[in-house]
Amino acid sequence: MASWVVISILTLGALFGADATAADYGDFSDHGAWDAGSYEPYSVRPDIGSVRRLSHSEGLPASWSRVKYAQLELVAQTMEMYPDRQVYFLGRDLEWGNDAWTGLNSGSPSERERSHLLNVSQDTKESPHLEKYLASRGLDRRSIHLGKKAVFLDTGYYGSIPQALSEVFTSAAPKQLVTQLMVSGNSDVPSSRSSLFYLDPRAADTKPSLLHSSIRDFEDLPHYTEKAEFYQNLHGNWEAMSPTHGDPESSKIYMEDLAGFLDDPKVRAYFATRRKFWRELKQLEIQGDRPAAIATLRRLLAEDPANGQMRAAVRDFLEIVRLNSDAHLPLIITPGDVGLSPESITRLPAAVDCLSPKIHLMLHGQQ
């Protein structure tokens, strides 16, 4: 078992004994009796900056390469489309997205500090201590009252957990707290087709709600900790607590490989091009010139009609602006306005070969 896990268990056991219960901590738990040697806090998962940068690609599934690029795209899109918001990745599924954000912004403290990792599960989203846990992660009533804006990121599907987080802050203004999913089955929440595209190229032209199975490559990754069951105040800090049945050894291998991937100059150069692309799209929203925006989007699509990633990105842009923009007069443009056909509402055959040559080379040649 990894040293982080051993230390956490020994610390809890040393302080309160092997049979410690909630009573030993005072009225600081929503779980009742529990064994300190059988649970661990989510904070035992190491920061990606502390793990070795190693390539394990040959020993990991081929799908992992796609997941790495999907995370790269999700971070680029989020950084530029939500530049004035705090970003909350929801673990455990999107803990890898937070890792990617942290690794890619290691030289930019201000951007690194915008990203946060929350561990909220179906078991804990209705916890009486959820608000205290969120406050310990920088999201509280005072900051909301002062105008703090946030975006919650998750893999999918309906956004029930982000909704539960938003409901904690009933005084929040419209669009102050928004949600972004990779695959959304909720008409009020946008999807990230451009990141999903690396996992399933059908995302360019298929309704995302039909592609829920495509995010299994994210959801099936090994996790350092088990699913959170309750929140616990440990030494003044609220923690998500999980049974000690995670897979830290396998998870750390993936983290090391991701750290090495993010450190690759070619990967960083590609990430810079994706940020630039999304920054330029964001400028279309900021400028608010609808005819000029339509002309630009039509030009981008016409330059390479076979570029599925471009179609996915344009659909994302239009949907994010329509659903999550807090502009006084949001720029509303429909897919039809820029020449995009309606998304398919039937499951098309798998179409891995429709990847562009550039992306295919990255996935199968470079990494």
Secondary structure, 3 states (H helix, E strand, C coil): CCHHHHHHHHHHHHHHCCCCCHHHHCCCECCCCCCCCCEEEHHHCCCHHHCCCCCCHHHCCCHHHHHHHHHHHHHHHHHHHCCCCEEEEEECCCHHHHHHHHHHCCCCHHHHCCEEEEECCCCCCCCCCHHHHHHHCCCCHHHHHCCCCEEEEECCCCCHHHHHHHHHCCCCCCCCEEEEECCCCCCCCCECHHHHCCCCHHHHCECHHHHHHHHHHHHCCCCCCCCCCEEEEECCEEEEEEECCCCHHHHHHHHHHHHHHHCCHHHHHHHHHHHHHHHHHHHHHHHCCHHHHHHHHHHHHHHCCCCHHHHHHHHHHHHHHHHHCCCCCCCCCCHHHHCCCCCECCCCCCCHHHCCHHHHHHHHHHC
